[in-house]
Amino acid sequence: MEPVKMEEDTTSPSSCSSGQCPECEKSAQEARENEEMSMAFLLALMPVISLTFFGQVGLL
C-alpha cells in the first residue's frame, strides 16, 4: 500500500531563481487573493468586535 501524501514538499529548492515562471506567478496570485479575503473577513468583523469591547467596558 502506498502512503498518502497530504501536501507537496515545499522545502526543496525551486528550479526558478528569477520568480518569473508560471508556478511562481500562480503562487503569488493565490497569496494575494488569500490576503484580500482575510482582510475582508477582518473588516466585516470590526463592528462586532467594537460593540463587544464597548459593551464589556460599559460604554454602551
Sequence and secondary structure as in RCSB ss.txt:
>XXXX:A:sequence
MEPVKMEEDTTSPSSCSSGQCPECEKSAQEARENEEMSMAFLLALMPVISLTFFGQVGLL
>XXXX:A:secstr
      S   SS  S SSS SHHHHHHHHHHHHHHHHHHHHHHHHHHHHHHHHHHHHT  
